[in-house]
Amino acid sequence: MLKKGDFHMHTTASDGKLTPSELVKMASQENLDIIAITDHDTTKGLSEGIIAGQKYGVKVIPGIEFSTLHKEESIHILGYFRDDSYKSEKFQVFLNEMHDYRAWRGQRIVDNLKIYFDINIDGQQLIKDTKGVIARPHIAQAIINAGYDYSWEYLFNNIISKDSPAYVPNKSISITEGIKILKEVNALLILAHPTLIKKSTIEELIEFDFDGIEGIYPLNSKGDTEKYLSIAKEKNKIITAGSDYHGIGSQDTKHGILGSVNLTGENLKILLENLKGGVSK
């Protein structure tokens, strides 16, 4: 019987530090019964993760954290795949296009770092060193590796924050478009980390065709969690919990530790019922 789950984490397929196999092994060591691998805009780590789940006795839900844009702000959608429709050629071609855009975006941010902050890092080397999808943690690490005396938190709050002149947004896909794309591959759709959303209200966003809310998240205040659970109950939405684990270490104040928040009891049961066979056997 599944008792405890963490439904938001990243691997080397995007901006995590652990391979899918290493992540699943750690989940087993943390006594998690079920997890979802949700890399940014890619499914490349899922097959390895599912196989590792069979080895280590952890149920693995194939997932994704999908980037959309609303009111000039990134709104992320956690998609949990009920079957292997995500392997479709059409969807994979689209994700490859997003991967190429992220490479272009990464180079633009590198160029902007030189212009606005006189920070020099090698964009081509960054692309070469990044095995998965290029994201801001890769850029922050490259800055630190180049010898600049900035903390991880300072970089994210000032140098590569969304308000920084060096920042370049993700590919402009609306929430409606993102939902349509993910529903075409039979995904269950969750509004990710609502506490990070600043330019829209959760009451506004939940009117889109989401199936649920990531109501339990490490950066929530107690009041945040109570609010999101109340909205989910009122709107008859699924509740999920996720650590948003990246494996970066103690310097990472933007994400949680694997299993630091988890889904249990009735909320876990409801999620699994709505997945209807989406968990790897």
MARVOSE-13394 format. One record per residue (C-alpha): z, y, x. Coordinates in steps of 0.1 Angstrom, whole numbers, plus 2048, in hexadecimal, padded with zeros to 3 digits. Example, Ala and Ser with C-alpha at 12.3 -4.5 7.8 and 13.67 -1.06 7.14 Angstrom:
REM MARVOSE-13394
84E7D387B
8477F5889
This chain:
REM MARVOSE-13394
800800800
7F682280E
814839811
80B857826
7EB86A82E
7DE887842
7BC893836
7B18AE84E
7AA8A8873
7918AD88E
7828998AB
76B89F8C9
74E89D8B0
7578C28A9
7748D58B8
78F8BB8BC
79C8AE8DD
79E8898D4
7828718CD
7818628AB
7908418B9
7AC8538CB
7B48678AB
7B6848895
7CC8378AF
7E38558AF
7E4855889
7EF83188A
80B83A8A3
81685688C
81983C870
7FD84B85B
7EE832843
7D084683A
7BD863849
79D877845
788882863
77A8A485A
7668B2877
7558D4873
7328D1864
72B8AE873
73088A86A
72987D88D
74C86F894
75085C873
74283A87D
75883889C
776843888
77182A86C
76D80D885
78D819897
79F81A875
7977F5871
7A57EE893
7C5802890
7CC7FB86B
7C681F85F
7B1826840
79784084A
786856831
76586483D
76688A839
7598AB845
7668CF847
7488E383A
743908841
739921826
73A946823
74995B807
74F981808
74798082D
763967833
76194383D
76C92B821
76F90782C
7698EA816
7798C881D
7618AD811
76C88980E
74F87180A
7538567F0
738841800
71E84281C
70785B80A
710873826
6F985F83D
6DA86A829
6BE87983E
6BD89982A
6E28A0830
6E1897855
6C38AD85B
6D68CA84B
6F58C3861
6DF8C2880
6D28E4876
6F58F1873
6FD8E2896
6E08F58A5
6EC915894
70E9108A2
6FF90E8C5
6ED92F8BF
70D93E8B1
7219328CF
7089438E7
70A9638D2
7309648D4
72E95E8FA
71697C8FD
72D9918E7
74B9898FD
73999891A
72E9B7907
7509BF8F6
76A9B090D
7599AC92F
76198692D
74797193F
74394C936
72593693A
715930918
6FF914924
71C902935
730906915
7148F5901
7128DA91B
7388D491C
73B8D38F6
7348B08EB
7368B88C6
7328D88B0
7398F88C3
75690A8B4
76E9268BE
78890E8CE
76D9058E7
7669298EF
78C9318F2
78F91490B
77191F91F
781942922
7A293392E
78F91C946
77D939955
79E948960
7A4963947
7CA968941
7CA96691B
7DF94F906
7CF9398EC
7DF94D8D0
7D496F8DE
7B09638E1
7AF9588BC
7C19768AF
7AE9908C3
7909858D8
77F96C8C2
7909748A0
77A979882
78199E885
7769A08A9
7559B18B2
74C9918C6
74F97B8A7
72F96C897
73395B875
72893886D
70793185C
70694483A
70A929820
71A9337FF
7369207EF
71F9167D3
7059097EC
71F8F7800
72D8E67E1
70A8DC7D6
7018CD7F8
7218B97FA
7208AC7D6
6FD89F7DD
70D8877F6
72987D7DE
7458907EE
7678997DF
76B8BE7E6
78C8CF7F0
7928F47F7
79F8F481B
7BD906828
7BF92180D
7DB933820
7C193E83A
7AB94F820
7B097581F
79398580C
7939707EC
7AF9647D6
7B493F7D1
7B39447AC
78F9517B1
7849367C8
7919197B4
779923798
75E9157AE
7578F07A9
7738E37C0
7848C27B8
7A48CC7C9
7B98E37E1
7C78DC803
7E98E67F5
7FE8D9812
7F58E8834
80A8EF853
805914853
81091882E
83092A826
84691980D
83A9327F4
81592A7FC
81A9057F6
82C90B7D5
8109227CA
7F490A7D3
8058ED7C2
80A9027A3
7E590C7A2
7DA8E97A7
7F08DD78B
7E48F9774
7BF8F377C
7C28CD77C
7B78CB7A1
7BF8B17BB
7D88B97D6
7D28B07FA
7E68B481A
7D88B883D
7E58C1860
7C38CF86C
7CB8BD88C
7B68C68AA
7CA8B78C7
7C98D78DB
7EE8D78E4
80C8EE8E1
7F790D8E7
7E69088C6
7F891B8AB
7DC91B892
7DD8F6889
7F78DB882
8028BB894
7F489A887
80888F869
81D8AF869
8158B2845
80A894830
80288980D
81786F7FC
8218617DA
80E86B7BB
7F98857CC
7EC86B7E4
7E58537C7
7D186D7B4
7BC8757D3
7B48517D9
7AB84B7B4
7938687B6
78385B7D6
77A83A7C3
7728247E1
76C83F7FB
786830812
77881A82D
7827F5829
